[in-house]
């Protein structure tokens, strides 16, 4: 293997939650502001800390930021309800891919713009446990700034004992995932097409590879030997 750490996004990259997070986020903001949230504004905040996303969307709508806490609370409650109604699942082939990478000596960490309570609940739903199925989890609560800042990547490095960014692969389904990987200086920065953004959208951010899914990562690494 050419890396020591695979730092993967969660929703849309390793876990299929049907895009619920962005639908719920949009609804929460629109309900509070009685304004439509344009697609491009919502997309701009994909992959980021969800409270930061609400602030960004409200700013983009020129709305009062005093609404942030109430909207975030409503969003959090509605997201839990959405996941209970339609439980997320692992993207096909991801469990086997993670097992393969770990068997070959690669640490696999998950990083997310969710708060820890939501992220751990999501892992419970899909039957994954940190320390058993993946090596680490970094959430928005663990860093001073979420994506596109590189800190979530660095947090997964710290958590897995990897000290060189040249030993790291970052993969995610949003432009902000890709930007975070690039800003971290990761050796591989991979956009995947299983989630929020299209190949054209991902291609606008500097990256090393665009792949259909993280399931294709082992083949990529084998080709790079």
C-alpha positions as CSV (number, residue, x, y, z in Angstrom):
1,X,0.0,0.0,0.0
2,X,1.1,3.6,-0.7
3,X,-0.7,5.2,2.3
4,X,-1.1,4.7,6.0
5,X,-4.4,6.5,6.5
6,X,-7.6,6.7,4.5
7,X,-9.6,9.6,5.9
8,X,-13.2,9.2,4.6
9,X,-16.2,11.5,4.8
10,X,-19.3,9.8,6.2
11,X,-22.7,10.8,4.7
12,X,-22.7,10.4,0.9
13,X,-19.2,8.8,0.9
14,X,-19.3,5.8,3.1
15,X,-23.0,6.0,4.3
16,X,-26.0,6.4,2.1
17,X,-28.6,8.5,3.9
18,X,-30.5,9.4,0.8
19,X,-29.6,13.1,0.9
20,X,-31.7,13.6,4.0
21,X,-29.3,16.0,5.7
22,X,-29.5,18.6,3.0
23,X,-33.3,18.3,2.5
24,X,-33.8,18.7,6.3
25,X,-31.3,21.6,6.4
26,X,-33.1,23.4,3.6
27,X,-36.5,22.8,5.2
28,X,-35.4,24.1,8.6
29,X,-34.0,27.3,7.1
30,X,-37.0,27.9,4.8
31,X,-39.5,27.2,7.6
32,X,-37.8,29.8,9.8
33,X,-37.2,32.5,7.2
34,X,-40.1,31.9,4.9
35,X,-37.6,32.2,2.1
36,X,-36.5,29.7,-0.6
37,X,-32.9,28.5,-0.3
38,X,-31.3,28.5,-3.7
39,X,-29.6,25.3,-4.8
40,X,-26.2,27.0,-5.3
41,X,-26.3,28.5,-1.8
42,X,-27.1,25.1,-0.2
43,X,-24.5,23.4,-2.3
44,X,-21.9,25.9,-1.2
45,X,-22.2,24.7,2.4
46,X,-22.4,20.9,1.7
47,X,-19.9,19.0,3.8
48,X,-19.4,21.7,6.4
49,X,-20.4,21.8,10.0
50,X,-24.1,22.1,10.0
51,X,-24.3,25.1,12.4
52,X,-21.7,26.9,10.3
53,X,-23.8,26.0,7.2
54,X,-26.9,27.6,8.8
55,X,-25.0,30.7,9.5
56,X,-23.6,30.7,5.9
57,X,-27.1,30.2,4.4
58,X,-28.7,32.9,6.6
59,X,-25.9,35.3,5.6
60,X,-26.4,34.5,2.0
61,X,-30.1,35.2,2.4
62,X,-29.3,38.4,4.3
63,X,-31.4,37.1,7.2
64,X,-31.0,37.7,11.0
65,X,-28.3,35.4,12.5
66,X,-30.1,35.4,15.8
67,X,-32.3,32.6,14.4
68,X,-29.3,30.3,14.1
69,X,-29.7,28.4,17.4
70,X,-33.4,27.8,16.9
71,X,-32.9,26.6,13.4
72,X,-30.0,24.3,14.4
73,X,-32.1,22.8,17.1
74,X,-35.0,22.2,14.7
75,X,-32.6,20.8,12.1
76,X,-31.0,18.4,14.6
77,X,-34.4,17.1,15.8
78,X,-35.8,16.7,12.3
79,X,-32.7,14.9,11.1
80,X,-33.0,12.3,13.9
81,X,-36.6,11.8,12.9
82,X,-35.7,11.5,9.2
83,X,-33.1,8.8,10.0
84,X,-35.5,6.9,12.1
85,X,-38.1,7.0,9.4
86,X,-35.7,5.9,6.6
87,X,-32.5,4.4,8.2
88,X,-29.2,5.1,6.5
89,X,-27.2,2.1,5.2
90,X,-23.6,1.6,4.2
91,X,-22.9,2.3,0.5
92,X,-22.6,-1.1,-1.3
93,X,-19.1,-2.5,-1.0
94,X,-17.8,0.0,1.5
95,X,-17.7,-2.5,4.5
96,X,-15.6,-4.9,2.4
97,X,-13.4,-2.1,1.2
98,X,-12.7,-0.8,4.7
99,X,-11.9,-4.4,5.9
100,X,-9.5,-4.8,2.9
101,X,-7.7,-1.6,3.6
102,X,-7.3,-2.3,7.3
103,X,-6.2,-5.9,6.6
104,X,-3.4,-4.3,4.5
105,X,-2.2,-2.1,7.3
106,X,-4.1,1.1,6.4
107,X,-5.9,3.0,9.2
108,X,-9.4,4.0,8.2
109,X,-10.9,7.1,9.9
110,X,-14.2,8.8,9.4
111,X,-14.6,12.6,9.5
112,X,-17.9,14.6,9.3
113,X,-19.5,17.9,9.6
114,X,-22.0,16.4,12.0
115,X,-21.8,16.9,15.8
116,X,-20.6,13.8,17.7
117,X,-24.0,12.7,19.0
118,X,-25.4,12.6,15.4
119,X,-22.3,10.9,14.0
120,X,-22.2,8.2,16.6
121,X,-25.9,7.7,16.2
122,X,-25.4,7.3,12.5
123,X,-22.7,4.7,13.1
124,X,-25.0,2.8,15.4
125,X,-27.7,2.6,12.7
126,X,-25.3,1.1,10.2
127,X,-23.7,-1.3,12.8
128,X,-20.3,0.2,12.9
129,X,-18.2,0.9,16.0
130,X,-15.0,2.9,16.3
131,X,-12.1,0.6,17.3
132,X,-13.8,-2.4,15.8
133,X,-14.9,-1.5,12.3
134,X,-13.0,1.8,11.8
135,X,-10.0,3.3,13.6
136,X,-11.2,6.8,14.4
137,X,-14.0,9.3,14.1
138,X,-13.5,13.1,13.9
139,X,-16.5,15.4,14.1
140,X,-17.3,19.1,13.8
141,X,-17.0,19.3,17.6
142,X,-13.4,18.2,17.6
143,X,-12.0,21.1,15.5
144,X,-12.1,24.9,15.6
145,X,-13.3,25.1,12.0
146,X,-15.0,22.5,9.8
147,X,-14.4,22.0,6.1
148,X,-13.1,23.4,3.8
149,X,-10.5,24.0,6.6
150,X,-8.1,21.0,6.8
151,X,-8.5,20.4,10.5
152,X,-10.8,17.3,10.3
153,X,-8.1,15.6,8.2
154,X,-5.4,16.6,10.7
155,X,-7.6,15.3,13.6
156,X,-7.9,11.9,11.9
157,X,-4.1,11.9,11.5
158,X,-3.6,12.7,15.2
159,X,-6.2,10.0,16.2
160,X,-4.5,7.3,14.2
161,X,-0.8,8.3,14.8
162,X,-0.1,9.2,11.2
163,X,2.3,12.2,11.1
164,X,3.0,12.7,7.4
165,X,0.4,14.0,5.0
166,X,2.2,12.1,2.2
167,X,0.8,8.9,3.8
168,X,-2.8,10.1,3.7
169,X,-5.7,9.7,1.3
170,X,-8.8,11.9,1.7
171,X,-12.1,11.0,0.1
172,X,-15.4,12.8,0.1
173,X,-18.5,13.5,-2.0
174,X,-18.5,17.4,-1.8
175,X,-16.3,20.2,-3.0
176,X,-15.6,21.1,0.6
177,X,-14.4,17.6,1.3
178,X,-12.0,17.9,-1.6
179,X,-10.8,21.4,-0.7
180,X,-10.1,20.2,2.9
181,X,-8.0,17.3,1.6
182,X,-6.1,19.7,-0.7
183,X,-5.5,22.2,2.0
184,X,-4.2,19.5,4.3
185,X,-1.7,18.5,1.6
186,X,-2.8,14.9,1.5
187,X,-1.1,12.7,-1.1
188,X,-4.4,11.6,-2.6
189,X,-7.4,13.8,-2.7
190,X,-10.4,11.9,-4.1
191,X,-13.8,13.1,-5.0
192,X,-16.5,10.4,-5.2
193,X,-19.8,10.4,-7.0
194,X,-22.0,8.7,-4.5
195,X,-23.3,11.8,-2.8
196,X,-24.0,15.5,-3.0
197,X,-21.9,16.8,-6.0
198,X,-21.5,15.9,-9.6
199,X,-18.3,15.1,-11.5
200,X,-18.4,18.6,-13.0
201,X,-18.8,20.3,-9.5
202,X,-16.1,18.2,-7.9
203,X,-13.8,18.8,-10.9
204,X,-13.8,22.5,-10.1
205,X,-11.8,21.9,-6.9
206,X,-8.2,20.8,-7.1
207,X,-8.0,17.0,-6.6
208,X,-5.9,14.0,-7.5
209,X,-8.6,11.7,-8.6
210,X,-12.4,11.4,-9.2
211,X,-13.9,8.0,-8.6
212,X,-17.4,6.5,-8.8
213,X,-17.1,5.3,-5.1
214,X,-14.6,4.8,-2.3
215,X,-15.0,1.1,-3.2
216,X,-12.5,2.0,-6.0
217,X,-9.8,3.2,-3.7
218,X,-8.0,-0.1,-3.3
219,X,-7.7,-0.4,-7.1
220,X,-6.4,3.1,-7.2
221,X,-3.7,2.4,-4.6
222,X,-2.7,-0.8,-6.3
223,X,-2.1,1.1,-9.5
224,X,0.0,3.6,-7.7
225,X,2.5,1.1,-6.3
